Amino acid sequence: MKTHVIFLLLGALLGVAAASVVVPPTLSWYASPGGMPKGAQVQVMVQMPEVIHYATSKLIMSQAIGAGIGAVACFGFSLFLASKRRETSAAV
């Protein structure tokens, strides 16, 4: 059981790390205007607190989703390894 919990936590950490690497470039790509000629400046007035709230909330939500996916994947992998160990010990 301890091994399964370790794999679960390791998967959650790996999922958070992967989301922290992937999500910021994705957010900047999603928020950039398209179809603008090179060197053209976009004149926009925005509410900076709203922009910061949007970006950080999306990053935190993506990290939570990444943690969940990583935890489930690594927990499944640990169950797979445990079943393989049982098969080899039963065959001996």
C-alpha positions in Angstrom: 0.0 0.0 0.0 2.9 2.4 0.8 4.3 1.9 -2.7 0.9 2.8 -4.3 0.7 6.0 -2.3 4.3 6.9 -3.2 3.5 6.4 -6.9 0.3 8.4 -6.5 2.1 11.4 -5.0 5.0 11.1 -7.5 2.5 11.2 -10.4 0.7 14.2 -8.9 4.0 16.1 -8.7 4.9 15.1 -12.2 1.5 16.3 -13.5 1.9 19.6 -11.7 5.4 20.1 -13.2 4.2 19.2 -16.7 1.3 21.6 -16.4 3.7 24.4 -15.2 5.8 23.9 -18.3 3.0 23.5 -20.9 0.3 26.0 -19.7 2.1 29.4 -19.7 3.1 29.2 -23.4 -0.3 28.0 -24.2 -2.0 30.9 -22.4 0.3 33.4 -24.1 -0.5 31.9 -27.5 -4.2 31.9 -26.8 -4.2 35.5 -25.7 -2.1 36.9 -28.5 -4.0 38.6 -31.4 -3.9 36.8 -34.7 -3.7 38.2 -38.2 -1.6 41.2 -37.3 1.2 42.3 -39.7 4.7 42.1 -38.4 5.7 44.9 -36.1 2.1 46.2 -35.7 1.2 47.3 -32.2 -2.2 46.5 -30.8 -3.8 49.4 -28.9 -5.8 47.8 -26.1 -7.0 49.1 -22.8 -7.5 46.3 -20.3 -8.2 45.8 -16.6 -4.9 44.4 -15.4 -6.3 42.8 -12.2 -8.8 40.9 -14.4 -6.1 39.7 -16.7 -3.9 38.6 -13.8 -6.8 36.8 -12.2 -7.7 35.0 -15.5 -4.1 33.9 -16.1 -3.4 32.7 -12.6 -6.8 30.9 -12.2 -6.2 29.1 -15.5 -2.7 28.1 -14.4 -3.8 26.8 -11.0 -6.8 24.9 -12.6 -4.4 23.3 -15.2 -2.0 22.3 -12.4 -4.8 20.7 -10.5 -6.0 18.8 -13.6 -2.4 17.8 -14.3 -2.0 16.6 -10.7 -5.1 14.5 -11.0 -4.2 12.9 -14.4 -0.6 12.2 -13.2 -1.8 10.7 -9.9 -4.3 8.4 -11.7 -1.7 7.4 -14.3 1.0 6.6 -11.9 -1.4 4.8 -9.5 -2.5 2.6 -12.4 1.1 1.9 -13.2 1.8 0.9 -9.6 -1.2 -1.5 -9.7 0.1 -2.9 -12.9 3.6 -3.5 -11.4 2.0 -5.1 -8.3 0.0 -7.5 -10.4 3.2 -8.5 -12.3 5.0 -9.1 -9.1 2.2 -11.3 -7.8 2.2 -13.3 -11.0 6.0 -14.0 -10.9 5.9 -14.9 -7.2 2.9 -17.2 -7.7 4.7 -19.0 -10.6 7.8 -19.8 -8.5 
